Amino acid sequence: MSLGTVVLTLLAAVPGAYAVSRLKFFGHRQVSALFLAVYLFPASLLAVPLFVIFAKMGLSSSLVGLAIVYVAQTVPVAIYMLKNYLITIPQSIEEAAAIDGATRLQTVRKVILPLALPSLMATGLYVFMIAWNEFLFALLFLAADPAKWTVSLGLAQLSNGVEVPKTILMAGSVVLTIPVILLFFAAERMLTEGLTSGADKS
């Protein structure tokens, strides 16, 4: 669920962040602030309406419905984070690519994305942690089907057991953090890279 959320979120956030940071259209500054405002809505305020809507759609007890909620929850903050990084990339680099005959899509794929790789990794890691630690929507959507429980929901349900030793719960909490730590160390090199390629043409 977490890895799928990262992939889908970045697929939606990259073009959105590029549009907000580069394209000039009416209200583009307000749109950028709106993305952040949407993320600031408390999850408890959205839980009941979302559950009712997804129940009518037949997705209230499915991983697909939960994935849609996760993506909708993380796309705004991902766009906001990526936009702030893309603004720092000089537009002259894109102009040089355009002079060489690259289309806007080719410029984004071959120039902007390699330069924005550290930000993509940081944003992806943040989105992963949001999805990995999310509890409220997982409880709301999957509580009736233990086979689909996420790790945070499973550990919380385990803590309700009378005969479960606290040492097992603590061990489970430690194990819960291992994937995030491993992912961070795997992405550490990319997170610390600077703008080492695609410099301005002389």
Residue frames as qw, qx, qy, qz and C-alpha x, y, z in Angstrom:
[[0.000, 0.885, 0.466, 0.000, 0.00, 0.00, 0.00],
 [0.300, -0.816, 0.080, 0.487, 2.75, 2.44, 0.91],
 [0.391, -0.222, 0.585, 0.675, 4.88, 1.79, -2.17],
 [0.237, 0.549, 0.703, 0.386, 1.83, 2.00, -4.43],
 [0.093, -0.924, -0.314, 0.197, 0.87, 5.29, -2.81],
 [0.352, -0.618, 0.295, 0.638, 4.34, 6.68, -3.46],
 [0.350, 0.082, 0.691, 0.627, 4.28, 5.71, -7.14],
 [0.107, 0.712, 0.642, 0.263, 0.77, 7.03, -7.82],
 [0.216, -0.887, -0.199, 0.356, 1.37, 10.20, -5.83],
 [0.343, -0.491, 0.387, 0.701, 4.58, 11.06, -7.68],
 [0.299, 0.306, 0.722, 0.544, 2.95, 10.34, -11.05],
 [0.008, -0.846, -0.510, -0.153, 0.27, 12.89, -10.21],
 [0.359, -0.843, -0.087, 0.391, 2.46, 15.36, -8.31],
 [0.523, -0.199, 0.375, 0.739, 5.30, 15.79, -10.82],
 [0.198, 0.470, 0.514, 0.690, 3.21, 17.28, -13.66],
 [0.260, -0.867, -0.418, -0.081, 1.14, 19.24, -11.13],
 [0.510, -0.682, 0.014, 0.524, 4.20, 20.73, -9.45],
 [0.443, 0.011, 0.425, 0.789, 5.78, 21.56, -12.81],
 [0.060, 0.682, 0.539, 0.491, 2.62, 23.30, -13.98],
 [0.357, -0.888, -0.272, 0.099, 2.37, 25.38, -10.81],
 [0.546, -0.590, 0.159, 0.573, 6.05, 26.33, -10.83],
 [0.374, -0.115, 0.517, 0.761, 6.53, 27.01, -14.54],
 [0.090, 0.505, 0.662, 0.546, 3.27, 27.68, -16.35],
 [0.055, 0.131, 0.248, -0.958, 1.65, 31.06, -15.96],
 [0.216, -0.470, -0.734, -0.440, -2.11, 30.90, -15.70],
 [0.331, -0.576, -0.008, -0.747, -4.79, 32.84, -13.89],
 [0.732, -0.542, 0.129, -0.391, -4.66, 32.13, -10.16],
 [0.802, 0.221, -0.522, 0.187, -1.57, 29.92, -10.21],
 [0.113, 0.379, -0.611, 0.685, -0.35, 31.38, -6.92],
 [0.628, -0.233, 0.267, -0.693, -3.72, 30.80, -5.29],
 [0.919, 0.085, -0.325, -0.207, -3.76, 27.21, -6.60],
 [0.525, 0.329, -0.657, 0.430, -0.41, 26.56, -4.93],
 [0.201, -0.276, 0.555, -0.759, -1.73, 27.80, -1.58],
 [0.794, -0.078, -0.031, -0.602, -4.93, 25.81, -2.07],
 [0.777, 0.168, -0.605, 0.035, -2.98, 22.56, -2.37],
 [0.260, 0.198, -0.701, 0.634, -1.47, 23.18, 1.05],
 [0.457, -0.169, 0.273, -0.830, -4.81, 24.26, 2.51],
 [0.847, -0.015, -0.351, -0.399, -6.41, 21.00, 1.38],
 [0.642, 0.137, -0.690, 0.304, -3.70, 19.02, 3.19],
 [0.005, 0.241, -0.547, 0.802, -4.34, 20.98, 6.38],
 [0.711, -0.275, -0.163, -0.626, -7.91, 19.65, 6.68],
 [0.390, -0.362, 0.785, -0.318, -7.98, 17.23, 9.65],
 [0.241, 0.061, -0.922, -0.296, -8.48, 13.61, 8.65],
 [0.081, 0.319, 0.849, -0.414, -11.24, 13.18, 11.22],
 [0.352, 0.482, 0.136, -0.791, -13.30, 15.81, 9.40],
 [0.471, 0.391, -0.544, -0.574, -13.10, 13.90, 6.13],
 [0.109, -0.145, 0.981, -0.071, -13.44, 10.38, 7.50],
 [0.443, 0.367, 0.708, -0.411, -17.23, 10.08, 7.69],
 [0.542, 0.648, -0.041, -0.533, -18.03, 11.72, 4.32],
 [0.261, 0.512, -0.767, -0.286, -15.39, 9.61, 2.57],
 [0.220, -0.023, 0.962, -0.160, -16.64, 6.42, 4.20],
 [0.536, 0.490, 0.485, -0.487, -20.22, 7.16, 3.11],
 [0.480, 0.671, -0.310, -0.473, -19.16, 7.96, -0.46],
 [0.176, 0.419, -0.878, -0.151, -16.96, 4.88, -0.79],
 [0.388, 0.113, 0.856, -0.322, -19.63, 2.67, 0.79],
 [0.613, 0.577, 0.237, -0.485, -22.05, 3.74, -1.94],
 [0.461, 0.663, -0.512, -0.294, -19.36, 2.98, -4.53],
 [0.993, -0.044, -0.091, -0.054, -18.69, -0.46, -3.03],
 [0.603, 0.499, -0.421, 0.459, -15.12, 0.41, -2.03],
 [0.450, -0.766, 0.193, -0.417, -15.55, 0.79, 1.71],
 [0.807, -0.440, 0.394, -0.017, -13.77, -2.48, 2.56],
 [0.874, 0.397, 0.086, 0.267, -11.20, -2.66, -0.22],
 [0.600, -0.382, 0.153, 0.686, -7.55, -1.78, -0.58],
 [0.333, 0.458, 0.428, 0.704, -8.41, 0.12, -3.76],
 [0.210, -0.883, -0.319, -0.272, -10.59, 2.54, -1.83],
 [0.615, -0.704, 0.002, 0.356, -7.90, 2.98, 0.81],
 [0.599, -0.008, 0.311, 0.738, -5.28, 3.62, -1.89],
 [0.145, 0.703, 0.389, 0.578, -7.47, 6.32, -3.45],
 [0.416, -0.893, -0.170, -0.027, -7.78, 8.02, -0.05],
 [0.692, -0.456, 0.146, 0.540, -4.03, 7.82, 0.54],
 [0.482, 0.269, 0.365, 0.750, -3.21, 9.29, -2.87],
 [0.055, -0.822, -0.343, -0.452, -5.74, 12.08, -2.45],
 [0.564, -0.808, -0.100, 0.141, -4.26, 12.79, 0.96],
 [0.665, -0.416, 0.246, 0.570, -0.63, 12.92, -0.15],
 [0.524, 0.529, 0.373, 0.553, -0.81, 14.55, -3.60],
 [0.028, -0.970, -0.126, -0.207, -1.35, 18.11, -2.27],
 [0.516, -0.788, 0.270, 0.200, 1.66, 18.07, 0.04],
 [0.744, -0.016, 0.454, 0.489, 3.79, 16.33, -2.62],
 [0.398, 0.744, 0.304, 0.442, 2.94, 19.04, -5.16],
 [0.228, -0.970, 0.033, -0.079, 3.77, 21.72, -2.62],
 [0.677, -0.548, 0.367, 0.325, 7.13, 20.16, -1.77],
 [0.680, 0.203, 0.470, 0.524, 8.14, 19.55, -5.39],
 [0.244, 0.892, 0.258, 0.278, 7.00, 22.99, -6.50],
 [0.342, -0.918, 0.163, 0.114, 9.30, 24.68, -4.01],
 [0.654, -0.338, 0.507, 0.448, 12.25, 22.72, -5.43],
 [0.577, 0.484, 0.507, 0.419, 11.40, 23.15, -9.10],
 [0.064, 0.991, 0.118, 0.011, 11.30, 26.92, -8.66],
 [0.439, -0.753, 0.368, 0.324, 15.03, 26.83, -7.80],
 [0.683, 0.101, 0.556, 0.463, 15.95, 25.21, -11.14],
 [0.006, 0.494, -0.204, -0.845, 17.00, 27.97, -13.57],
 [0.676, 0.582, 0.342, -0.296, 14.65, 28.41, -16.50],
 [0.246, 0.752, -0.499, -0.354, 17.67, 28.98, -18.74],
 [0.313, -0.223, 0.918, 0.095, 18.30, 25.23, -18.61],
 [0.538, 0.479, 0.675, -0.160, 14.89, 24.59, -20.12],
 [0.384, 0.842, -0.059, -0.374, 15.46, 27.33, -22.68],
 [0.036, -0.585, 0.753, 0.299, 18.72, 25.67, -23.73],
 [0.417, 0.094, 0.904, 0.011, 16.91, 22.36, -24.11],
 [0.504, 0.700, 0.408, -0.298, 14.22, 24.05, -26.21],
 [0.223, 0.798, -0.395, -0.396, 16.90, 25.56, -28.47],
 [0.160, -0.340, 0.907, 0.192, 18.29, 22.06, -28.96],
 [0.476, 0.010, -0.627, -0.616, 14.86, 20.99, -30.20],
 [0.132, -0.161, -0.930, 0.305, 13.47, 19.29, -27.10],
 [0.376, -0.573, -0.473, -0.554, 9.73, 19.45, -26.50],
 [0.388, -0.593, 0.322, -0.628, 8.38, 20.43, -23.09],
 [0.949, -0.239, 0.026, -0.203, 7.70, 16.78, -22.26],
 [0.845, 0.265, -0.264, 0.383, 11.23, 15.78, -23.25],
 [0.123, 0.629, -0.363, 0.676, 12.62, 18.66, -21.20],
 [0.666, -0.512, 0.236, -0.488, 10.73, 17.51, -18.13],
 [0.996, -0.078, -0.008, -0.034, 11.75, 13.87, -18.60],
 [0.834, 0.272, -0.142, 0.458, 15.41, 14.34, -19.57],
 [0.272, 0.507, -0.255, 0.777, 16.35, 17.58, -17.80],
 [0.420, -0.571, 0.153, -0.689, 14.00, 18.50, -14.97],
 [0.917, -0.325, -0.121, -0.197, 13.47, 15.06, -13.45],
 [0.806, 0.110, -0.341, 0.472, 17.21, 14.21, -13.20],
 [0.152, 0.459, -0.297, 0.823, 17.86, 17.58, -11.57],
 [0.554, -0.447, 0.119, -0.692, 14.90, 17.13, -9.21],
 [0.733, -0.016, -0.680, 0.008, 15.89, 13.59, -8.19],
 [0.235, 0.052, -0.688, 0.685, 16.90, 14.57, -4.62],
 [0.403, -0.032, 0.222, -0.887, 13.56, 16.30, -4.13],
 [0.749, -0.004, -0.463, -0.474, 11.70, 13.35, -5.66],
 [0.582, 0.007, -0.768, 0.267, 13.41, 10.99, -3.24],
 [0.014, 0.024, -0.557, 0.830, 12.70, 13.23, -0.25],
 [0.560, -0.007, -0.023, -0.828, 9.07, 13.66, -1.26],
 [0.741, 0.016, -0.617, -0.265, 8.67, 9.95, -1.94],
 [0.400, 0.016, -0.777, 0.486, 10.13, 9.10, 1.46],
 [0.218, -0.006, 0.394, -0.893, 7.78, 11.54, 3.17],
 [0.694, 0.015, -0.263, -0.670, 4.76, 10.14, 1.32],
 [0.639, 0.044, -0.767, 0.031, 5.86, 6.61, 2.22],
 [0.165, -0.003, -0.715, 0.679, 5.99, 7.51, 5.91],
 [0.459, -0.001, 0.131, -0.879, 2.53, 9.10, 5.74],
 [0.778, 0.037, -0.425, -0.462, 1.02, 5.98, 4.17],
 [0.552, 0.112, -0.789, 0.245, 3.03, 3.58, 6.33],
 [0.109, -0.045, -0.671, 0.732, 1.97, 5.18, 9.61],
 [0.437, -0.182, -0.174, -0.864, -1.62, 6.06, 8.66],
 [0.020, 0.080, 0.935, -0.344, -4.15, 4.55, 11.03],
 [0.401, 0.296, 0.391, -0.774, -7.54, 6.29, 10.95],
 [0.636, 0.374, -0.285, -0.612, -8.58, 5.49, 7.37],
 [0.356, 0.221, -0.906, -0.055, -7.13, 1.99, 7.58],
 [0.130, 0.131, 0.834, -0.520, -9.27, 1.37, 10.66],
 [0.488, 0.369, 0.197, -0.766, -12.31, 2.89, 9.00],
 [0.631, 0.417, -0.419, -0.503, -12.02, 0.94, 5.76],
 [0.582, 0.284, -0.761, -0.038, -10.43, -2.36, 6.76],
 [0.347, -0.366, 0.656, -0.562, -11.47, -3.07, 10.35],
 [0.854, 0.047, 0.242, -0.459, -13.96, -5.75, 9.25],
 [0.919, 0.360, -0.155, 0.029, -11.39, -7.70, 7.21],
 [0.598, -0.697, 0.346, 0.192, -8.28, -8.71, 9.23],
 [0.820, 0.147, 0.374, 0.407, -6.66, -10.22, 6.11],
 [0.421, 0.720, 0.184, 0.520, -6.28, -6.72, 4.66],
 [0.427, -0.881, -0.081, 0.185, -5.04, -4.92, 7.77],
 [0.420, 0.761, -0.317, 0.379, -2.06, -2.63, 7.35],
 [0.613, 0.063, -0.595, 0.515, 0.87, -2.95, 9.77],
 [0.058, -0.246, 0.358, -0.899, -0.12, 0.05, 11.90],
 [0.700, -0.236, -0.111, -0.665, -3.71, -1.21, 12.17],
 [0.845, -0.049, -0.532, 0.013, -2.57, -4.75, 12.95],
 [0.414, 0.137, -0.585, 0.684, -0.25, -3.57, 15.70],
 [0.310, -0.254, 0.220, -0.889, -2.98, -1.40, 17.21],
 [0.822, -0.186, -0.261, -0.471, -5.43, -4.28, 17.17],
 [0.731, 0.057, -0.616, 0.289, -2.80, -6.52, 18.73],
 [0.115, 0.262, -0.500, 0.817, -2.42, -4.06, 21.61],
 [0.608, -0.291, 0.008, -0.738, -6.07, -4.62, 22.51],
 [0.800, -0.068, -0.593, -0.058, -5.39, -8.23, 23.36],
 [0.630, -0.720, 0.141, -0.254, -5.38, -9.04, 27.07],
 [0.912, -0.287, 0.229, 0.182, -2.79, -11.79, 26.85],
 [0.677, 0.609, -0.059, 0.409, -0.30, -10.03, 24.57],
 [0.638, -0.480, -0.130, 0.587, 2.91, -9.16, 26.49],
 [0.075, 0.964, -0.005, -0.256, 4.07, -5.57, 26.29],
 [0.407, -0.509, 0.587, 0.481, 7.49, -6.77, 25.15],
 [0.487, 0.323, 0.727, 0.361, 5.90, -8.20, 21.98],
 [0.214, 0.913, 0.347, -0.021, 4.16, -4.89, 21.33],
 [0.197, -0.861, 0.285, 0.372, 7.42, -3.00, 21.76],
 [0.488, -0.186, 0.715, 0.465, 9.20, -5.44, 19.44],
 [0.421, 0.612, 0.634, 0.215, 6.42, -4.94, 16.88],
 [0.052, 0.973, 0.096, -0.205, 6.83, -1.17, 17.15],
 [0.334, -0.632, 0.521, 0.466, 10.55, -1.48, 16.47],
 [0.484, 0.147, 0.770, 0.389, 9.94, -3.77, 13.49],
 [0.305, 0.827, 0.470, -0.052, 7.41, -1.23, 12.20],
 [0.016, -0.930, 0.163, 0.328, 10.15, 1.40, 11.89],
 [0.615, -0.280, 0.588, 0.444, 12.68, -0.83, 10.09],
 [0.560, 0.529, 0.522, 0.366, 11.31, -0.39, 6.52],
 [0.088, 0.991, 0.093, 0.050, 11.41, 3.40, 6.87],
 [0.439, -0.753, 0.402, 0.281, 14.98, 3.30, 8.18],
 [0.659, -0.006, 0.624, 0.420, 16.12, 0.96, 5.41],
 [0.433, 0.756, 0.416, 0.261, 14.43, 3.11, 2.79],
 [0.102, -0.986, 0.085, 0.103, 16.11, 6.22, 4.16],
 [0.512, -0.554, 0.541, 0.372, 19.58, 4.66, 4.06],
 [0.631, 0.294, 0.617, 0.367, 18.94, 3.34, 0.55],
 [0.301, 0.846, 0.325, 0.298, 17.97, 6.83, -0.62],
 [0.448, -0.772, -0.026, 0.451, 20.58, 8.71, 1.41],
 [0.492, -0.133, 0.410, 0.757, 23.00, 9.18, -1.49],
 [0.157, 0.548, 0.561, 0.600, 20.30, 10.62, -3.71],
 [0.275, -0.878, -0.388, 0.056, 18.96, 12.81, -0.92],
 [0.451, -0.709, 0.101, 0.532, 22.37, 14.45, -0.50],
 [0.541, 0.230, 0.450, 0.673, 23.07, 15.01, -4.18],
 [0.054, 0.630, 0.095, -0.769, 23.07, 18.56, -5.49],
 [0.635, 0.729, 0.104, -0.233, 22.49, 19.96, -8.94],
 [0.507, -0.481, 0.583, 0.414, 25.45, 18.16, -10.51],
 [0.401, 0.180, 0.732, 0.520, 24.15, 17.85, -14.03],
 [0.197, 0.745, 0.577, 0.269, 22.47, 19.98, -16.64],
 [0.294, -0.563, -0.112, 0.765, 24.37, 23.17, -15.92],
 [0.355, 0.844, 0.101, -0.389, 23.80, 26.32, -17.99],
 [0.776, 0.368, 0.266, 0.438, 25.22, 26.26, -21.45],
 [0.332, -0.563, 0.103, 0.750, 27.93, 28.78, -22.11]]
